């Protein structure tokens, strides 16, 4: 299975500081964050699925992608041990 190319409209959380901010500013929508390695086949399959539903859910959810290789602080913050993790946040 191949991954879709990164979408310019797909937001990312480049640092642990922007993650809580992304959660806090969204008052009406669920914040979905995929943590993992962008090159991992499991994450690539998840990303393809998320891209496929992103337009359908845009009114009630926003999806962020986090490459935990680039931002390893998330591993400790959320105790991430799996190759690909999808978390949902709602205020």
N, C-alpha and C positions, 0 to 999 in steps of 0.2 A: 504494500500500500504506500502511496506517495503522499507527501504533505503538500498542502496548498502553500503558495508563496505567502510570506508575511503580508498582511493587509495593512495599508497605510491608515485605515480607520480603526484598526484593532489597538486599543490602548494597552500600554504596558506600565508596570510599576517598577521604575528603575531603582528605587531605594526603599528601605524600611520606613523612612519618614513619609513617603508618598502613599504607602499602603493604608495607614490609618486615616490619612487625609481623604483618600478616595472613598473610604467607608463612611467617614463623617459627613462629607458633602452630599452624599446621595440620601435624600430623605424619603423618596417615594419608590425607589427601585432596589431590587436585590443586587448586591455586588458579588459577582462570580469571579473567583481568581483561580487560575490554573497555575500551579507551581510545578516546575520540572525542568528538564533539559530540552531546549529547543530541538536538538538533534536526535533525541531518543525516539525510537519507533512508536512506543506507547503514547508519548506526548504528541507526536505528529498525528497519530490517529485521533486523539482527543481534540487537537486543534482543528482538524478537518471537520469534526462534528460540531465544534463550537462555532466555526465560521459558517457552517451550514444553517445554524439556527439563530445566529446573531441578529439578523434583520427581523425575524419573527418575534423575538423577545425584547427588542430594543425599547419598547414602551414600558416594560416592567423589570428589566434586568440590564445590567451592563457587565461586560466580560473583559477581564484583564488577564494578560499573560505575563508570567514572571519566570525568567530563566534563572534558576537557583545557582547556576555556575557563575553568573554575573553578579548576583546579589546573594551571597551565601548566608548573610545574616538572617534571612527568612528561615533557614533550616533550624536554627536554634529557637527562634521566636515562636514558630508553630510546630516544633518537633517533627519535622518532615523526614521520613525515612523511606518512603516509596519513590519510585521513579517518576510517577505522575500523581499529583494530588489536586482535586478540585474542591474548593471551599466556597461556601455561600455565607454572606453576611447581610444582615438587615437590621436597620435601626428601629 
